Amino acid sequence: MTAAAPLGKDLLGLEPLSGEQISLILDTAEPFKEISERAIKKVPTLRGSTVVNLFFENSTRTRISFEFAEKRLSADTVNVSSSGSSVSKGETLVDTARNLEAMRIDMVVIRHGSSGAAKFLAGRIESNVINAGDGMHEHPTQGLLDLLTLRDHFKRIEGLRVCICGDVLHSRVARSNIWGLRKLGAEVAVCGPRSLMPNAIDEMGVTVFSRIEEAIEWADALNILRLQLERMTAGYIPSLREYNRVFGVTRERLERAPRDVLILHPGPMNRGVEIDSDVADGPHSVILPQVTNGVAVRMAVLYLLSGGRPELAESAKAGKGGA
């Protein structure tokens, strides 16, 4: 892919992106990893740019990861949450964004409980919009950091067998992973109770496993999703204990696998429910590298949307600007 084919104005999801665009982001993230290892973790690439983190849902991990990425690129950051802002007084999403834009901001990172909120906002303001999770739609930067973590470990995505396990129904992470993995040539499966699968899952080009043992036997990697209990009404599962008994990823189940299976989890984890502690903290877990890769991926997205050219990412890393 050439520098003349950028991502466009916004990053709203992985479904609209091509495989080449996804690879471009991953390739651009690579040189940014090294910045986080320095004594002074900062380059001047986005100096003078203002990024607003507009979070209508609580999310400590994603918000902090974006904030680290913004500050390491020397952007000015403003954090706005729905509690304590005019949103809680009834102001609309568009009114909030337009008021922010009147203050001459450059980018908005938005997390919202409604699917499509990021796209709705992007069509109404001139600033770049990055989707940090919208309803049950997508969470593109989480999908990208999962892809980068898989590529770091296996040195490829094409041909990998990746199973997404757990609460697929409520998971925007699952959707971004499915689109991203398939566009890069991986085989994708899902595993969990049928009550936690979307109705359209059979149309998404994935294999559906009803038993976790089958998924473990098939997969090179498991991406294990938490049960989103805050989105559930009664009746999805009999109990947490029963879910762990039937679908929990345990060391005993992994030891029966024909190969070592890589373990990913987007967090936060329900230990002892979808994943046991000795798996989460075990030798095949890359849960902490996922967190590290999250900052690099978000730096890459900010850099590319700001007009940075991929071939100049190395010079940006060296502290010479590049955007």
C-alpha positions as CSV (number, residue, x, y, z in Angstrom):
1,M,0.0,0.0,0.0
2,T,1.3,3.4,-0.9
3,A,1.3,6.5,1.2
4,A,-1.2,8.0,-1.2
5,A,-3.9,5.7,0.1
6,P,-4.5,6.9,3.7
7,L,-7.1,5.6,6.2
8,G,-9.4,8.5,5.4
9,K,-10.7,11.0,8.0
10,D,-11.9,8.6,10.7
11,L,-11.4,5.2,12.2
12,L,-14.9,3.9,12.8
13,G,-14.4,0.1,12.5
14,L,-12.4,-2.6,10.8
15,E,-15.3,-3.8,8.6
16,P,-14.9,-0.9,6.2
17,L,-11.1,-1.2,6.0
18,S,-9.2,-3.3,3.4
19,G,-6.6,-5.8,4.5
20,E,-3.9,-3.5,3.1
21,Q,-5.1,-0.6,5.3
22,I,-5.2,-2.9,8.4
23,S,-1.6,-4.1,7.6
24,L,-0.6,-0.4,7.2
25,I,-1.7,0.4,10.8
26,L,0.1,-2.7,12.2
27,D,3.3,-1.9,10.2
28,T,3.2,1.7,11.4
29,A,2.7,0.6,15.0
30,E,6.0,-1.4,15.0
31,P,8.4,1.6,15.2
32,F,6.2,3.3,17.9
33,K,6.7,0.3,20.3
34,E,10.3,1.4,21.0
35,I,9.2,4.8,22.2
36,S,7.5,3.2,25.2
37,E,10.8,1.6,26.2
38,R,12.7,4.9,26.4
39,A,13.6,6.9,29.5
40,I,11.8,9.8,28.0
41,K,8.7,8.3,26.4
42,K,7.9,11.2,24.0
43,V,8.3,12.4,20.5
44,P,7.1,15.7,19.0
45,T,5.0,14.2,16.2
46,L,1.6,15.7,17.3
47,R,2.8,18.8,19.0
48,G,0.2,21.5,18.7
49,S,-2.7,19.1,18.1
50,T,-5.5,18.8,20.5
51,V,-7.3,15.5,21.1
52,V,-10.5,15.2,23.1
53,N,-11.3,11.8,24.8
54,L,-15.1,11.8,24.9
55,F,-16.1,8.9,27.0
56,F,-19.9,8.3,27.5
57,E,-19.1,4.9,29.1
58,N,-16.6,4.1,31.8
59,S,-13.4,2.5,30.6
60,T,-10.3,2.9,32.5
61,R,-8.0,0.7,30.3
62,T,-9.0,2.1,26.9
63,R,-9.1,5.7,28.0
64,I,-5.7,5.5,29.7
65,S,-4.2,3.7,26.7
66,F,-5.4,6.5,24.4
67,E,-4.1,9.1,26.8
68,F,-0.7,7.5,26.9
69,A,-0.6,7.3,23.1
70,E,-1.6,11.0,22.7
71,K,0.9,12.2,25.3
72,R,3.7,10.2,23.9
73,L,3.1,11.9,20.5
74,S,3.1,15.3,22.4
75,A,-0.6,16.1,21.7
76,D,-2.6,18.2,24.1
77,T,-5.4,16.0,25.6
78,V,-8.7,16.8,27.2
79,N,-10.8,14.2,28.9
80,V,-14.6,14.5,29.0
81,S,-16.8,12.0,30.7
82,S,-20.6,12.0,30.5
83,S,-20.9,12.3,34.3
84,G,-20.0,15.8,35.3
85,S,-20.5,17.2,31.8
86,S,-23.4,18.9,30.1
87,V,-24.3,15.5,28.6
88,S,-25.7,14.5,32.0
89,K,-27.9,17.7,31.8
90,G,-29.5,16.6,28.5
91,E,-27.1,18.1,25.9
92,T,-27.0,16.0,22.7
93,L,-23.9,14.3,21.4
94,V,-23.7,16.7,18.4
95,D,-24.1,19.8,20.6
96,T,-21.2,18.6,22.8
97,A,-19.0,17.8,19.8
98,R,-19.8,21.1,18.0
99,N,-19.0,23.1,21.2
100,L,-15.7,21.2,21.5
101,E,-14.9,21.8,17.8
102,A,-15.6,25.6,18.3
103,M,-12.6,25.4,20.6
104,R,-10.5,24.3,17.6
105,I,-9.8,20.7,18.5
106,D,-8.2,18.3,16.0
107,M,-9.4,14.8,17.0
108,V,-12.2,13.2,19.0
109,V,-11.8,9.7,20.6
110,I,-15.3,8.6,21.4
111,R,-16.7,5.7,23.4
112,H,-20.5,5.5,23.5
113,G,-23.1,2.9,24.5
114,S,-25.1,3.3,21.3
115,S,-24.0,1.4,18.2
116,G,-23.3,3.8,15.4
117,A,-22.6,6.8,17.6
118,A,-19.0,7.3,16.3
119,K,-20.2,7.2,12.7
120,F,-23.0,9.6,13.5
121,L,-20.6,12.1,15.1
122,A,-18.0,11.7,12.3
123,G,-20.6,12.8,9.7
124,R,-21.3,16.0,11.5
125,I,-17.9,17.4,12.5
126,E,-14.7,18.2,10.6
127,S,-12.3,16.8,13.2
128,N,-11.0,13.2,12.9
129,V,-13.1,10.7,14.9
130,I,-11.7,7.5,16.4
131,N,-14.2,4.9,17.6
132,A,-13.1,3.7,21.1
133,G,-16.1,1.3,21.2
134,D,-19.7,1.9,20.2
135,G,-22.5,-0.2,21.7
136,M,-22.3,-3.7,20.4
137,H,-20.9,-2.6,17.1
138,E,-17.1,-2.4,16.9
139,H,-14.0,-1.6,19.0
140,P,-11.4,-1.2,16.2
141,T,-8.3,-0.3,18.1
142,Q,-8.8,-3.4,20.4
143,G,-9.1,-5.5,17.3
144,L,-5.9,-4.0,15.9
145,L,-3.9,-4.6,19.1
146,D,-5.1,-8.2,19.1
147,L,-3.9,-8.6,15.5
148,L,-0.5,-7.0,16.3
149,T,-0.1,-9.4,19.3
150,L,-0.9,-12.4,17.2
151,R,1.5,-11.2,14.4
152,D,4.3,-10.6,17.0
153,H,4.0,-14.2,18.2
154,F,3.3,-16.2,15.0
155,K,5.0,-13.8,12.6
156,R,1.9,-14.0,10.4
157,I,-1.9,-13.8,10.5
158,E,-2.7,-15.6,7.2
159,G,-3.7,-19.2,7.9
160,L,-3.9,-18.9,11.7
161,R,-6.8,-20.5,13.4
162,V,-8.2,-18.1,16.0
163,C,-11.3,-18.9,18.2
164,I,-13.1,-16.2,20.0
165,C,-14.7,-17.6,23.1
166,G,-17.5,-16.4,25.3
167,D,-20.0,-13.6,25.2
168,V,-19.9,-12.9,21.5
169,L,-23.4,-11.4,21.5
170,H,-22.5,-8.4,23.5
171,S,-19.0,-8.0,22.3
172,R,-17.8,-5.2,20.0
173,V,-14.3,-6.6,20.4
174,A,-15.5,-9.9,18.8
175,R,-16.9,-8.1,15.8
176,S,-13.7,-6.1,15.2
177,N,-11.6,-9.2,15.6
178,I,-13.7,-11.2,13.2
179,W,-13.5,-8.5,10.5
180,G,-9.8,-7.9,11.0
181,L,-8.7,-11.5,11.2
182,R,-10.7,-12.6,8.1
183,K,-9.4,-9.6,6.0
184,L,-5.8,-10.7,6.8
185,G,-6.5,-14.4,5.9
186,A,-7.0,-16.1,9.2
187,E,-9.6,-18.8,9.9
188,V,-11.9,-17.6,12.6
189,A,-14.2,-19.6,14.9
190,V,-16.4,-18.7,17.8
191,C,-17.4,-20.7,20.9
192,G,-19.9,-20.1,23.6
193,P,-23.5,-20.8,24.6
194,R,-26.0,-20.3,21.8
195,S,-27.8,-17.7,24.0
196,L,-24.6,-15.6,23.8
197,M,-24.2,-15.7,20.0
198,P,-25.6,-13.1,17.6
199,N,-28.5,-14.3,15.4
200,A,-26.4,-13.5,12.3
201,I,-23.3,-15.4,13.5
202,D,-23.7,-18.0,10.7
203,E,-23.5,-15.2,8.1
204,M,-20.2,-13.8,9.4
205,G,-17.9,-16.5,7.8
206,V,-16.9,-18.2,11.0
207,T,-17.0,-21.7,12.4
208,V,-19.3,-22.1,15.4
209,F,-18.2,-24.5,18.2
210,S,-20.7,-25.5,20.9
211,R,-18.0,-27.2,23.1
212,I,-14.9,-25.4,24.4
213,E,-12.9,-28.7,24.1
214,E,-13.5,-28.7,20.3
215,A,-12.4,-25.1,20.1
216,I,-9.2,-25.8,22.0
217,E,-8.4,-28.8,19.8
218,W,-8.9,-26.7,16.7
219,A,-7.2,-23.4,17.5
220,D,-3.7,-21.9,17.4
221,A,-5.0,-19.1,19.6
222,L,-8.0,-18.3,21.8
223,N,-9.3,-14.8,22.4
224,I,-11.3,-15.1,25.5
225,L,-14.1,-12.6,26.1
226,R,-15.5,-11.7,29.5
227,L,-19.1,-12.2,30.3
228,Q,-20.6,-8.7,30.1
229,L,-22.9,-9.1,33.0
230,E,-23.8,-5.4,33.0
231,R,-25.4,-5.8,29.6
232,M,-27.3,-9.0,30.5
233,T,-30.8,-9.4,31.8
234,A,-31.7,-12.7,33.4
235,G,-31.7,-15.9,31.4
236,Y,-28.5,-15.9,29.2
237,I,-26.7,-18.4,31.4
238,P,-27.8,-20.6,34.4
239,S,-25.0,-19.3,36.6
240,L,-21.4,-18.1,36.6
241,R,-20.3,-21.4,38.2
242,E,-22.1,-23.4,35.5
243,Y,-20.6,-21.3,32.8
244,N,-17.1,-21.9,34.1
245,R,-17.8,-25.7,34.3
246,V,-18.9,-25.9,30.7
247,F,-17.0,-23.1,28.9
248,G,-14.2,-22.0,31.2
249,V,-10.7,-22.1,29.8
250,T,-8.8,-24.1,32.3
251,R,-5.3,-25.4,32.5
252,E,-6.6,-29.0,32.5
253,R,-8.4,-28.4,29.2
254,L,-5.4,-26.7,27.6
255,E,-3.1,-29.6,28.6
256,R,-5.2,-31.9,26.5
257,A,-4.7,-29.7,23.4
258,P,-2.6,-31.1,20.5
259,R,-0.4,-28.0,20.4
260,D,0.4,-25.0,22.6
261,V,-2.5,-22.5,22.4
262,L,-1.8,-18.8,22.7
263,I,-4.2,-17.1,25.2
264,L,-5.5,-13.5,24.6
265,H,-8.1,-11.6,26.7
266,P,-9.1,-8.0,26.1
267,G,-9.8,-7.4,29.8
268,P,-11.1,-6.8,32.3
269,M,-11.1,-10.5,33.3
270,N,-13.6,-12.4,35.3
271,R,-11.1,-14.8,36.8
272,G,-12.6,-18.2,37.6
273,V,-15.4,-17.6,35.2
274,E,-14.3,-17.4,31.5
275,I,-10.6,-17.9,32.3
276,D,-8.8,-19.5,35.3
277,S,-6.0,-17.6,37.0
278,D,-3.3,-20.2,36.1
279,V,-4.2,-19.7,32.4
280,A,-4.3,-15.9,32.6
281,D,-0.9,-15.9,34.3
282,G,0.5,-18.9,32.5
283,P,3.3,-19.3,30.0
284,H,1.1,-19.1,26.9
285,S,-0.7,-15.9,27.9
286,V,0.0,-12.7,26.0
287,I,-2.5,-10.6,28.0
288,L,0.1,-8.1,29.2
289,P,1.8,-7.7,25.7
290,Q,-1.7,-6.9,24.4
291,V,-1.8,-3.9,26.8
292,T,1.7,-2.8,25.6
293,N,0.7,-3.2,22.0
294,G,-2.5,-1.1,22.6
295,V,-0.5,2.0,23.1
296,A,1.6,1.5,20.0
297,V,-1.5,0.8,17.8
298,R,-3.3,3.8,19.1
299,M,-0.2,5.9,18.4
300,A,-0.1,4.6,14.9
301,V,-3.8,5.4,14.3
302,L,-3.4,9.0,15.7
303,Y,-0.3,9.4,13.6
304,L,-1.9,8.2,10.3
305,L,-5.2,10.1,10.8
306,S,-3.2,13.3,11.5
307,G,-1.6,13.0,8.0
308,G,1.6,11.2,9.0
309,R,3.1,9.2,6.2
310,P,3.9,5.5,7.0
311,E,7.4,5.7,5.5
312,L,8.2,8.6,7.9
313,A,7.1,6.7,11.1
314,E,10.8,5.7,11.7
315,S,11.8,9.4,11.6
316,A,8.8,10.2,13.8
317,K,10.1,7.6,16.3
318,A,13.5,9.2,16.2
319,G,11.9,12.5,17.3
320,K,12.0,14.4,14.0
321,G,8.3,15.0,13.6
322,G,7.1,13.2,10.4
323,A,3.5,14.3,10.4
